[in-house]
């Protein structure tokens, strides 16, 4: 009984081992190539669970993501056949292609084209050229970027001088525009100030005129109702204005009408005269 159970257990374990050797998974970030006795039998580019023949088939995985040098595998079989799936060899091949293309392209351009907005166009042109060659080894060039341009010393100095002159010209233009705008703002402020002062003076004169008119109307009304009281009030106003300060000196004939109400409180002597 024991021997039978051990035999069955051994068969189950063996089947499980064979099944484990027959099953493999492919991640969404990978390609998988099935080799049979060293030959490429199948390329798997979709993630999932797959089966293979144990012992006679083996699996090799390749990264399908964008790699450090901005390239990625698009044809795993061609990539394996061309560079034996060696990423280092692929990098060397791509670097040689890109560097040769850059030297050729920059040889056709001026320094101004390199340091100006033409750089993006040059990089796009280089990407297209490098991609054509990269396709022959089963990879795609996603992007090519220029990190630094090494120029001869005399050329660099000329470029820097020109850049400095351009920056100074822009600065002077901005200062000039700023000064013109400031003058415009000041002129507008002065104009508004004059308008405000003129309007205020106009309103003040209008109010003063209205006040004088009301005052004159009140005086006329008072004079009409009691001429004697009005004359007396006006004389008091004149006295107050004449003797406002102790230092004031007034030379007047004593018999003048100016002292009319000082001589007689009721003003009768004034009327008699």
Protein Blocks (a to p, Z undefined) as FASTA:
>chain_A
ZZmmmmmmmmmmmmmmmmmmmpccddfkbccdddeehiafbdcfbgcdddddehjaccdd
ddfbdcfkopacfblmlmmmmnnopaklmmmmmmmmmmmmmmmmmmmpcfklmmmmklmm
mmmmmmmmmmmmmmmnopacfbdcdfbdcddfklmmmmmmmmmmmmmmmmmmmmmmmmmm
mmmmmmmmmmmmmmmmmmmmmmmmmmmmmmmmmmmmmmmmmmmmmmmlmmmmmmmmmmmm
mmmpfkbccdddfkbmklmmmmpmnlmmmmmZZ
